């Protein structure tokens, strides 16, 4: 699905460099990629983190799974092939944000390791920070804010991650958030500290 169909095209470098953008913004462009089961708390943490960074006068933008599927990826379903294409497109968008010197915060289930690895491979070293928002399946089912697990268990929702479709947890994420031990505010602060400590919030 990601085959190059357009021909006779050439990548054009602009006259404004990434370094110039980052100096202007006084930060480094990076993608904070949050992955985890539905109801793990990814979107909540992403919203708080985005707000925290903006309060620090840092340019951040949140890309949310449901929101993206209402526009950019509204033509995609939830088959394995469509999930792969969904993540590929988001990876490309996040890469553009990072190149612009912005901190891109993504919150997608992104269940397949190969798809997340492909996004990482498409970026330079240090530009992709994988955040595993960990929750047990039993706890996710207890939370179930959208009632999706209940529908999946009743057979009304096919191909649902964690029930009849696999979730491949990251083996070595840069950041691990244990949501059954950490509230969303503390989780966002943990990510912000990681960014601060490693120099992403200054040029």
Secondary structure, DSSP 4 states (H G I P E B T S, - for coil): -------S------SS-HHHHHHHHTS--EEEEEE--TTSSHHHHHHHHHHHHHHTT--EEEEEHHHHHTTTTTT--SSHHHHHHHHHHHHHHHHHHHHTT-EEEEE-----HHHHHHHHHTS-TTSEEEEEEE--HHHHHHH-TTSHHHHHHTTSS-S-BTTTB-----SS-SEEEETTTS-HHHHHHHHHHHHHHTTTT--
